[in-house]
Amino acid sequence: MFVVNLNGRLIFRKMTKKIKLLLIIVFVALIAVLGSWLYYQSEQLKNRADSLLKYGNAKDALAFYKRAQSTFPLRFDLANNISGTKLIIKSNQDYNRITELAELQEPPPLTNLPSTIVAPNELFIPILMYHHIRINPMPGNPVWAALNVSPDQLDQQLSYLSTHNYHAITLDELSDALDGKISLPPNPIVLTFDDGYRNFYENAFPLLKKYHMKAVQFVITQVLGIPAYLTWDQIIEMDKSGLVEIGAHTRHHPNLPDLSQKEIVDEIKGSKLDLEKRLKKPVHWFAYPYGSYSPFIIQTVRDAGFKGAASTVYGTNQSKDNLYLFPRIMIDGRFSVDNIARRIKQ
Ligand SMILES: [Zn+2]
């Protein structure tokens, strides 16, 4: 009996150990299966979000990225997708706002261009208006198609200007010419870029250097450094290059007529002060966000000490009477070089 009992206890002990081990193995296997199943589900949700984003549906994409993250909370890689998608939603809202407020210019058709006859007090100097210089990230959206000019397109346009003896001048030179202080080279033209996007530094600045052409960049001073926008270092470098004249485009790009008078003064004067503090020189030129202005806004621009301002009104002729509402020609991303050539020909 004793031997049997002893053997029995030993067998029992051995069995318990085995069962314990087995239980642990089963438990670990279950966790692994559950974990990989959840990861798989999360990956499916992420793929769904990726394809939604690809077709421009950022809002639904964001919801799917968030579901993917809550399904498998250990996926830290999704944090970037979520913050990036939020930025896209924000910029889509801004662009919808631009459509509503018509910073987008409605250019006249080529068959109905306004007269380019120059009055005695006027100079024929087309001022071109650009926004993004990059491959359109949202093809099919007409607003984005208008606002995005690809680096290749800009290259072709600058090449056209260069081979047809156009000379890109700054707004300072334009105003000196209007004052009769200097005479301009043949076929003067001004290249302006609004909003201070970083793609200007990455894609346009190298082309300006390639063609030795000057340009004006209107920056929004309180967004600088955010990934889509220029950094102060880039602005200072471009200013020092002598190729880029830096102008102000308010502190936050509001629709100025919506603000109180005090806020309007802060946006306009403030953006000038922000720039002058960093560039350590006077900033002379301003551009109205969304092309919106009022008599009070124009007076504030004047009082702040700006020499003049660019509008979004279509036109090519500049005069001293129009210093605070220079007309411009928006270069739509869908324009051919030939189309632009006809608009800038006197
Ligand atoms: Zn703008």
Residues whose N, C-alpha, C, O or C-beta is under 5 A from the ligand:
A	BS01	ZN	D194 D195 P289 Y290
